[in-house]
Amino acid sequence: MDFIRRSSFYKHFGVYAFLIVLSAFVLFPMAIAVSQSFMTNQEVNRWPPKIIPTEPTFESYHNVLTWQDLRLDLWLRNSLIAATGYTIAVLVLCAPAAYAFARLKFPGNKVLFAFVLATIMLPSQVTLIPNYLLMRDLDWLDTFNALIFPGAANVFGVFLLRQFFMQIPQELEEAAVLDGAGYFGRFWHVILPLSTNALTALGIFVFLFHYNDLFWPLIVTNTLETRTLPVGLSILNQSYAGQYRPMILAGAVLSTIPILIVYIIFQRRIIKGVTLTGMGGR
């Protein structure tokens, strides 16, 4: 018994030690960014580089929030609106499609699903020009419509929800059928209430992806009023990289705060949703 206990202790100790080292490796760049955002520009560019500021200052944060040509508050608002709208659109479109693939038995169901799943392998550059031309023809360029609706039919979302829906016992739906419920009634009153964890996990995934997206918003937005936060920070980096490096880092630190808040609030649902959909390695 003592040998088993020692073996279990060393096994868990090794796992925890590895996780601590990995966490330190991942968090180190973020810690450097936070630390240098409180330095002056002269101190950041000093060699050898310093990790801890000699005299911490909030000047960079003040400049990021007050300079009129930056408008960090406006870019943050645009990112939150675009990411929230995109998340809602993905859930509204993907949930019924996933239910159809999981429950409806029609000719070619598996073939069609395989074809849809294969589109994941298409790089985004393939659909860039057609999507841009479509936005131009719809007169949606430089609007929130161009930031929200393209890509809302998310194949990953359909796959994730389908995996979860297939694990829900069909007996629950059969009970609803005896009460006279059709396909929509079963989907609305049985499937969706049992899928809150999966829907939350998918919502967080697509929200984070769209919030951090740079390429597509850079293509379809042209004015200061419609830029998202990644686009604004990219322009800030190009314009002030040599002169105001701490200010760029301050903007990057501020941009991560909404993501941290969302993750802290929904952490349990994210883990549970990923596990129950079969994506957690079980």
GINORWO-V259664 format. One line per field, one symbol per residue. ss: DSSP state (2 for helix, 1 for strand, 0 for the rest). psi: psi as a letter, one per 30 degrees, with the letter a starting at -180 (. if undefined). burial: b if it has 9 or more other C-alpha atoms within 8 Angstrom, else e. Layout:
ss->???
psi->???
burial->???
//
This chain:
ss->022222222222222222222222222222222222000022220000000000000022222222000002222222222222222222222222222222200000222222222222200222222222222220000002222200000022222222222000022222222200002222222222222222222222222222200022222200000000222222222222000022222222222222222222222222222222000000
psi->eeeeeeeeeeeeeeeeeeeeeeeeeefeeeeeeeeffglleeeegkklkkekkejkkgeeeeeeffkfgeheeeeeeeeeeeeeeeeeeeeeeeeeeeeefeekjlkgeeeeeeeeeffefklffegeeeeeeeeeefhgkhlfeffeekgfijeeeeeeeeeeeffkkfeeeeeeefggkaeeeeeefeeeffgeeeeeeeeeeeeeeeegkeeeeeefkfleffkleeeeeeeeeeegefeheeeeeeeeeeffeeeeeeeeegeeeeeeeeeffgggg.
burial->eeeeeeeeeeeeeeeeeeeeeeeeeeeeeeebbbbbbbbbbebbeeeeebeebeeeeeebbebbbeeeebbbeebbbbbbebbbbbbbbbbebbbbbbbebbeeeeeebeeebeebbeebeeeeeeeeeebbeebbeeebbbbbebbbbeebbbbebbbbbbbbbbeeeeebbeebbeeebeeebbbbebbbeebebbbbbbbbebbbebbebeeebbebbbeeebbbbbbbbeebbeebbeebbbbbbbbbbebeeebeebbeebeebbbbbbbbbbbeee
//
